[in-house]
Amino acid sequence: MKRGVTPRLVVIAGSLYACVSSLQGAPGALRYSSPSSQTMRLSMRELWTDQVVWTRQYIVAVVAGDPSASVALARLMRNQDDIGNVVKPLYGDAAGAKLTQLLKQHVAIASELSAAVKAGDAGTQASANKRWHDNAGDIASFLAGANPNWSRPSLEAMLNRHLALTKQETLDRLRQNWTADQVTFDTILGQAMEMADALANGIIKQFALRA
């Protein structure tokens, strides 16, 4: 097992490969049962929990000037690989790689923006913020093109909300407004679960996954 890949993600990835083999009905292929809708929902929630937890850890370290920021960023980047690997069995290796690429761009821009906010660099903030939201639109377009149950406007709205909350989290830390910081993160986590459920529900519907 690769370091950092949780057993649950290994199980869901294997189950999804089995699901695709069954759906395609390849000659001589073994017939496997598809993953359950519950497994899909739990897996998506795990991935997006990791996303916001490691984003927070990175922000906390950057604001504090802690050298652990680079480790948190590396772990956050690895989560983008995990997300791409989970969708590869359903949408293909190229689609999974493309999604990972777009998500890594999202993280890289977020890192640049966090540094600019801390430095008070308004010019870089404006440039990074525009590229961040453009990237959110690219992710929404890509996902909507893969699954008709995912609405591009809805996905883009959710992603832009995620971006706004993440930027607010950085500002709360910088201002040492610890109560607001805690409230913001609670909101971020709840909103991430909404995104995870929306993505899982789209897959469940598209591939008729059973409970």
C-alpha positions as CSV (number, residue, x, y, z in Angstrom):
1,M,0.0,0.0,0.0
2,K,1.3,3.5,-0.9
3,R,2.2,5.7,2.0
4,G,-0.6,8.0,2.9
5,V,-3.4,6.1,1.1
6,T,-6.0,5.0,3.6
7,P,-7.4,1.5,3.5
8,R,-10.9,2.8,2.8
9,L,-9.6,4.5,-0.4
10,V,-7.9,1.3,-1.5
11,V,-11.2,-0.6,-1.0
12,I,-13.3,1.9,-2.9
13,A,-10.8,2.2,-5.8
14,G,-10.7,-1.6,-6.1
15,S,-14.5,-1.8,-5.9
16,L,-14.9,0.9,-8.6
17,Y,-12.6,-1.0,-11.0
18,A,-14.8,-4.1,-10.5
19,C,-17.8,-2.0,-11.1
20,V,-16.5,-0.7,-14.4
21,S,-15.6,-4.2,-15.6
22,S,-19.1,-5.3,-14.8
23,L,-20.8,-2.3,-16.5
24,Q,-18.7,-2.7,-19.6
25,G,-19.4,-6.4,-19.8
26,A,-15.9,-7.2,-21.3
27,P,-15.7,-10.7,-22.8
28,G,-14.5,-13.2,-20.2
29,A,-14.5,-10.6,-17.5
30,L,-15.6,-11.7,-14.0
31,R,-18.9,-10.2,-12.8
32,Y,-18.5,-8.2,-9.7
33,S,-21.0,-6.3,-7.6
34,S,-20.7,-2.5,-7.8
35,P,-19.7,-0.4,-4.7
36,S,-22.6,0.6,-2.6
37,S,-23.9,4.2,-2.5
38,Q,-23.0,4.4,1.2
39,T,-19.4,3.5,0.4
40,M,-19.2,6.1,-2.3
41,R,-20.6,8.8,0.1
42,L,-18.2,7.9,2.9
43,S,-15.2,7.9,0.6
44,M,-16.1,11.3,-0.9
45,R,-16.6,12.7,2.6
46,E,-13.2,11.3,3.7
47,L,-11.4,12.9,0.7
48,W,-13.0,16.3,1.3
49,T,-12.4,16.1,5.0
50,D,-8.7,15.6,4.3
51,Q,-8.9,18.5,1.8
52,V,-10.1,21.1,4.3
53,V,-8.2,19.7,7.3
54,W,-4.8,19.8,5.5
55,T,-5.6,23.2,3.9
56,R,-6.2,24.5,7.4
57,Q,-3.0,23.0,8.7
58,Y,-1.1,24.7,5.9
59,I,-2.8,28.0,6.6
60,V,-2.0,27.8,10.3
61,A,1.6,27.0,9.6
62,V,2.0,29.8,7.0
63,V,0.5,32.4,9.2
64,A,2.7,31.3,12.2
65,G,5.8,31.1,10.0
66,D,6.2,27.5,11.0
67,P,8.4,25.3,8.7
68,S,5.9,22.5,8.9
69,A,4.0,24.4,6.2
70,S,5.9,22.6,3.4
71,V,5.0,19.2,4.9
72,A,1.3,20.2,5.1
73,L,1.3,21.4,1.5
74,A,2.9,18.2,0.3
75,R,0.2,16.2,2.1
76,L,-2.5,18.4,0.7
77,M,-1.1,17.9,-2.8
78,R,-1.2,14.1,-2.2
79,N,-4.9,14.4,-1.5
80,Q,-5.4,15.6,-5.1
81,D,-3.8,12.4,-6.3
82,D,-6.2,10.5,-4.1
83,I,-9.2,12.2,-5.5
84,G,-8.1,11.6,-9.1
85,N,-7.3,8.0,-8.4
86,V,-10.9,7.4,-7.0
87,V,-12.5,8.7,-10.2
88,K,-10.2,7.0,-12.7
89,P,-12.0,3.7,-12.6
90,L,-15.3,5.4,-13.6
91,Y,-14.1,8.0,-16.0
92,G,-10.7,6.7,-17.2
93,D,-7.1,7.4,-16.4
94,A,-6.9,10.5,-18.6
95,A,-9.9,12.1,-16.9
96,G,-8.6,11.2,-13.4
97,A,-5.2,12.7,-14.3
98,K,-6.8,15.9,-15.7
99,L,-8.9,16.3,-12.5
100,T,-5.8,15.9,-10.4
101,Q,-4.0,18.5,-12.5
102,L,-6.8,21.0,-12.1
103,L,-7.0,20.4,-8.3
104,K,-3.2,20.8,-7.9
105,Q,-3.5,24.1,-9.7
106,H,-6.1,25.0,-7.2
107,V,-3.8,24.2,-4.3
108,A,-0.8,25.9,-5.8
109,I,-2.8,29.1,-6.4
110,A,-4.2,28.9,-2.8
111,S,-0.6,28.7,-1.5
112,E,0.4,31.8,-3.5
113,L,-2.7,33.7,-2.3
114,S,-2.0,32.8,1.3
115,A,1.5,34.1,1.1
116,A,0.3,37.3,-0.6
117,V,-2.4,37.9,2.1
118,K,0.2,37.5,4.8
119,A,2.6,39.8,3.1
120,G,-0.1,42.4,2.4
121,D,0.7,42.2,-1.3
122,A,-2.5,43.5,-2.9
123,G,-1.3,43.1,-6.5
124,T,-0.4,39.5,-6.1
125,Q,-3.6,38.9,-4.2
126,A,-5.8,40.3,-7.0
127,S,-3.9,38.3,-9.6
128,A,-4.0,35.0,-7.7
129,N,-7.6,35.5,-6.7
130,K,-8.7,35.9,-10.3
131,R,-6.7,32.8,-11.4
132,W,-8.2,30.9,-8.4
133,H,-11.7,31.6,-9.5
134,D,-10.9,30.9,-13.1
135,N,-9.6,27.5,-12.0
136,A,-12.8,26.8,-10.1
137,G,-14.7,27.5,-13.3
138,D,-12.4,25.0,-15.2
139,I,-13.0,22.4,-12.6
140,A,-16.8,22.9,-12.7
141,S,-16.8,22.7,-16.5
142,F,-14.7,19.5,-16.5
143,L,-16.9,17.8,-13.9
144,A,-20.1,18.8,-15.6
145,G,-18.8,17.5,-18.9
146,A,-18.2,14.1,-17.3
147,N,-21.5,13.7,-15.5
148,P,-24.9,15.1,-16.6
149,N,-26.1,15.0,-13.0
150,W,-23.5,17.7,-12.1
151,S,-24.7,21.2,-13.0
152,R,-21.8,23.5,-13.9
153,P,-23.4,26.6,-12.3
154,S,-24.1,24.7,-9.1
155,L,-20.6,23.3,-9.0
156,E,-18.9,26.6,-9.7
157,A,-21.0,28.3,-7.0
158,M,-20.0,25.6,-4.4
159,L,-16.3,25.9,-5.4
160,N,-16.4,29.7,-5.2
161,R,-18.0,29.5,-1.8
162,H,-15.2,27.2,-0.7
163,L,-12.6,29.7,-2.0
164,A,-14.2,32.6,-0.2
165,L,-14.3,30.7,3.1
166,T,-10.7,29.6,2.7
167,K,-9.6,33.1,2.2
168,Q,-11.6,34.2,5.2
169,E,-9.9,31.5,7.3
170,T,-6.5,33.0,6.4
171,L,-7.7,36.5,7.3
172,D,-9.1,35.3,10.6
173,R,-5.8,33.7,11.5
174,L,-3.8,36.8,10.5
175,R,-6.1,39.0,12.6
176,Q,-5.8,36.6,15.5
177,N,-9.6,36.5,15.7
178,W,-9.7,33.1,17.1
179,T,-13.5,32.9,17.7
180,A,-14.2,33.8,14.1
181,D,-11.5,31.4,13.0
182,Q,-13.2,28.5,14.7
183,V,-16.6,29.5,13.3
184,T,-15.2,29.8,9.8
185,F,-13.6,26.4,9.9
186,D,-16.8,24.8,11.2
187,T,-18.5,26.4,8.2
188,I,-15.8,25.2,5.8
189,L,-16.1,21.7,7.0
190,G,-19.9,21.7,6.7
191,Q,-19.7,23.1,3.2
192,A,-17.1,20.6,2.2
193,M,-19.5,17.8,3.2
194,E,-22.2,19.4,1.0
195,M,-19.8,19.3,-1.9
196,A,-18.8,15.7,-1.2
197,D,-22.4,14.6,-1.0
198,A,-23.2,16.4,-4.3
199,L,-20.4,14.7,-6.1
200,A,-21.2,11.3,-4.6
201,N,-24.9,11.7,-5.5
202,G,-24.0,12.5,-9.1
203,I,-21.9,9.3,-9.4
204,I,-24.5,7.2,-7.6
205,K,-27.2,8.4,-10.1
206,Q,-25.0,8.1,-13.2
207,F,-23.9,4.5,-12.4
208,A,-27.0,3.4,-10.6
209,L,-25.2,2.4,-7.4
210,R,-27.4,0.6,-4.9
211,A,-27.5,1.1,-1.1
